[in-house]
Amino acid sequence: MSFTEVLKETVDRVDGAVSSMIIASDGIPVQEYISEQLIDLTGLGAEASAMIRDISNAAENLGLGNAREFSIISERCGIIMRKINDEYYLALVIKPDGNYGKGRFILKTAVPKIEGEF
Protein backbone atom coordinates (compact mmCIF):
# COMPACT_ATOMS: atom_id res chain seq x y z
CA MET A 1 0.00 0.00 0.00
CA SER A 2 1.44 3.41 -0.98
CA PHE A 3 1.91 6.31 1.42
CA THR A 4 -0.86 8.25 -0.32
CA GLU A 5 -3.29 5.33 -0.03
CA VAL A 6 -2.56 4.92 3.69
CA LEU A 7 -2.91 8.65 4.34
CA LYS A 8 -6.21 8.85 2.43
CA GLU A 9 -7.57 5.76 4.18
CA THR A 10 -6.57 7.23 7.54
CA VAL A 11 -8.57 10.41 6.84
CA ASP A 12 -11.53 8.57 5.31
CA ARG A 13 -11.95 6.20 8.27
CA VAL A 14 -12.13 8.88 10.99
CA ASP A 15 -15.18 11.13 11.39
CA GLY A 16 -14.02 14.73 11.25
CA ALA A 17 -10.50 13.96 9.96
CA VAL A 18 -9.44 16.34 7.18
CA SER A 19 -5.76 15.69 6.49
CA SER A 20 -2.84 13.46 7.32
CA MET A 21 0.86 13.53 6.66
CA ILE A 22 4.13 11.77 7.24
CA ILE A 23 6.68 14.09 8.85
CA ALA A 24 10.38 13.53 9.45
CA SER A 25 11.55 14.31 12.99
CA ASP A 26 13.40 17.33 11.58
CA GLY A 27 10.05 18.72 10.38
CA ILE A 28 10.38 17.97 6.70
CA PRO A 29 7.07 16.70 5.23
CA VAL A 30 7.43 13.40 3.36
CA GLN A 31 3.89 12.95 2.03
CA GLU A 32 0.50 14.50 2.74
CA TYR A 33 -3.16 13.99 1.95
CA ILE A 34 -5.69 16.82 2.29
CA SER A 35 -9.45 16.52 1.93
CA GLU A 36 -10.05 19.90 3.59
CA GLN A 37 -7.45 22.54 4.49
CA LEU A 38 -7.88 23.44 8.20
CA ILE A 39 -4.26 24.30 8.88
CA ASP A 40 -1.07 24.86 6.92
CA LEU A 41 0.60 21.46 6.82
CA THR A 42 3.94 23.01 5.89
CA GLY A 43 3.71 25.04 9.09
CA LEU A 44 2.80 21.90 11.02
CA GLY A 45 5.90 20.21 9.65
CA ALA A 46 8.06 23.14 10.69
CA GLU A 47 6.63 23.18 14.21
CA ALA A 48 6.64 19.40 14.53
CA SER A 49 10.39 19.14 14.99
CA ALA A 50 10.29 21.36 18.09
CA MET A 51 7.25 19.51 19.48
CA ILE A 52 8.86 16.12 18.89
CA ARG A 53 12.09 17.21 20.57
CA ASP A 54 10.32 18.78 23.58
CA ILE A 55 7.95 15.85 24.13
CA SER A 56 10.77 13.33 23.75
CA ASN A 57 12.87 15.23 26.30
CA ALA A 58 9.94 15.47 28.73
CA ALA A 59 9.21 11.74 28.45
CA GLU A 60 12.87 10.93 29.01
CA ASN A 61 13.16 13.31 32.01
CA LEU A 62 10.08 11.73 33.58
CA GLY A 63 11.47 8.24 33.06
CA LEU A 64 8.58 7.26 30.76
CA GLY A 65 10.64 5.82 27.94
CA ASN A 66 10.11 6.77 24.30
CA ALA A 67 7.02 8.86 23.53
CA ARG A 68 5.01 7.01 20.89
CA GLU A 69 2.08 9.37 20.48
CA PHE A 70 1.00 12.88 21.39
CA SER A 71 -1.83 15.21 20.56
CA ILE A 72 -2.73 18.88 20.58
CA ILE A 73 -6.39 19.82 20.82
CA SER A 74 -7.27 23.44 20.10
CA GLU A 75 -10.31 25.50 19.16
CA ARG A 76 -9.72 25.04 15.41
CA CYS A 77 -8.64 21.41 15.26
CA GLY A 78 -6.85 18.53 16.89
CA ILE A 79 -3.56 17.07 15.76
CA ILE A 80 -2.58 13.54 16.72
CA MET A 81 0.96 12.40 15.96
CA ARG A 82 2.08 8.77 16.14
CA LYS A 83 5.69 7.63 15.91
CA ILE A 84 6.53 5.40 12.95
CA ASN A 85 10.18 5.00 13.98
CA ASP A 86 12.89 7.22 15.49
CA GLU A 87 12.91 9.50 12.44
CA TYR A 88 9.31 9.65 11.17
CA TYR A 89 5.82 10.42 12.47
CA LEU A 90 2.29 10.03 11.12
CA ALA A 91 0.04 13.02 11.83
CA LEU A 92 -3.74 13.31 11.59
CA VAL A 93 -5.67 16.60 11.65
CA ILE A 94 -9.25 16.40 12.94
CA LYS A 95 -12.04 18.95 13.26
CA PRO A 96 -12.99 19.93 16.85
CA ASP A 97 -16.10 17.72 16.80
CA GLY A 98 -14.29 14.76 15.21
CA ASN A 99 -13.74 11.32 16.68
CA TYR A 100 -10.35 11.58 18.42
CA GLY A 101 -10.51 8.11 19.95
CA LYS A 102 -11.00 6.50 16.58
CA GLY A 103 -8.28 8.75 15.17
CA ARG A 104 -5.80 7.40 17.72
CA PHE A 105 -6.85 3.83 16.92
CA ILE A 106 -6.62 4.30 13.15
CA LEU A 107 -3.13 5.84 13.45
CA LYS A 108 -2.04 2.90 15.58
CA THR A 109 -3.23 0.46 12.91
CA ALA A 110 -1.87 2.54 9.99
CA VAL A 111 1.73 2.65 11.22
CA PRO A 112 2.43 -1.07 10.60
CA LYS A 113 1.24 -0.63 7.01
CA ILE A 114 4.03 1.83 6.22
CA GLU A 115 6.82 1.32 8.77
CA GLY A 116 8.57 -1.25 6.59
CA GLU A 117 9.14 1.45 3.96
CA PHE A 118 11.49 3.40 6.26
Summary of the structure (lengths in Angstrom):
residues: 118
radius of gyration: 13.1
end to end distance: 13.5
largest distance: 38.4
contacts: 373
relative contact order: 0.22
helix: 42%
strand: 27%
